[in-house]
Amino acid sequence: MIFRSLLHAFFTFTFAAMFVACGDDSSSSGPEGGESSAVEESSSLDFAKPSSSADIFSSSSSWFATTSSSSWQASSSSSRNDEKDTSSVPSADTTKITYTLKRFDGPLSNPHKGFTVPTGGAWTFVPEFEYGPYGSLNNRAWDLVSYGSGYQQWNKLNPAKGVYDWTELEKLLNALAEHNMGYALRVLPYTPSFIKSDFPPQEEYDWTPPFVYEMGAKKIQIDLRGTDYRAYAPVWDDSIYIWAAKEFAKALAKKYDGDPRIEYIDIRPFGEWGEWHTSHILGSEMPADSVLIDMLDYYASLFKKTQLVLPSNGFGDVYTHALELGITKRDDGFIGIPGRPDTLLRAYNANLPTIAENIAGYKTMLANDDLIPGGTQKWTAERWVDAITTAHLTYYVLDQDNDCGYYFYKDNKALADSMSKVIGYNFTVTRAELLAVTGADNAASTAGKSADTTAGNAATNTLNITVTNTGVAPCFFDVYLVAEFVDSTGVSLAQIGESVRIPKGTFKDGASQEFSFSGDVPVGEANLATQSGVTVALSLFESEEAYKSDKNPTVRFDNDGLQGNNKLLLHK
């Protein structure tokens, strides 16, 4: 694919100069209805050779527009017996404006794709949190973050039978929404991370609600791998445990299915960290595949709108069944385990978004021994890029440490900025041409007619554009493309033609689509296309209603000319 060849070539010649030492470690289309249609092509962008890591996916051209004018005159000769010619026809002028476009300079985050960092609560956004977007460290990793992610404890959300407490989760969802971000939700039943002594208090690591055990669900004694510590774990296929897990899923779906604040939900009722494995809790065993598949079926029956995700260690027939249900896959072994990005290709080929997290935090992975088998690979920039492109990632955890990506971004800013335009979809306008034909209809329709029988339109404006998806994945939500005439300040004057709906999953990575917007100007009205100070704006909305209600678009083109309201101005 074009991205991998380009990136491998880049690393071959420039990687040694680009890599920066780690910072201080101070902390742990188709037509529908009356909408226009899109015609898909197979072409993709040609990139100029980059001069630095920041220019990996940028061209060096600058804005310019050429305007050409041509005129023609239609006429017919009079009869030889006529004494004078009464059939002269007015001329028609064709004005063509062709725009050459430059890529946006800098990082570009967009909704429903991209990078995340741990967001443990609404406190993420208070100034006192030094790694937050308003903290004292001025952590610019947040310029790349497009959604929040993290875990919630089952026992906190479901403290008693039939009782649910969404208070803290709601605070976090609202805080993220205020910053135009959604949330990727994981509800964990168990974490061995907090088994730090022999038989510690059970509530510290076992987040299964106590009422489940009070109802008779069984638990088993386990040994924590690599330590002398012992603890307890649920019997994952216990019938009472399964019932309680399903009851919680039912309540979760009733509360949050289709909630626009939720980006996706992992199905996490089994295993340590809910990852569907028991690697560290010796003596505990995962349920049979039939039990796992039954849980997938149950979740799919409840969640009709929100994207569901199979955790990292769901493989084999379970993975196959998940894809059949439209449940996508995540993997948490990136960089550290060779071949893990390839495991997500099945989800990509099923036209589903792929999701990943590194096997450990960035600073931890820099110290890995790189010995396989028996160890884990180091983090390197080349491996990071390869993981994103190989797996056609839509979502990726920028760093899973509590410093919220600060050190990662400090070390790898230029590369991370460039990859913000590669991960997921990335829409770039590669051609834009406006054709204004004045008087053509009149000229054609009035030949041989007197002035009082003239009919037709005074002008026709047609905007033709080509858009290329320069990312590594499709866009997995409907997008509405709108073209408008705007004044010099960007205020909308009139829509050109109709909006175009691009159905989710249809604008493939590497593909180009052509769009045409056409509108007539009634006789007697001024043609906005030829008015001084008037230009064209392109916008991408998540719904047609958002455009009609005068909301700003949420999706941004990867082109210079982006305005504060996210519209793209095509300057003359």
Summary of the structure (lengths in Angstrom):
residues: 572
radius of gyration: 28.9
end to end distance: 34.2
largest distance: 116.0
contacts: 1845
relative contact order: 0.14
helix: 27%
strand: 25%
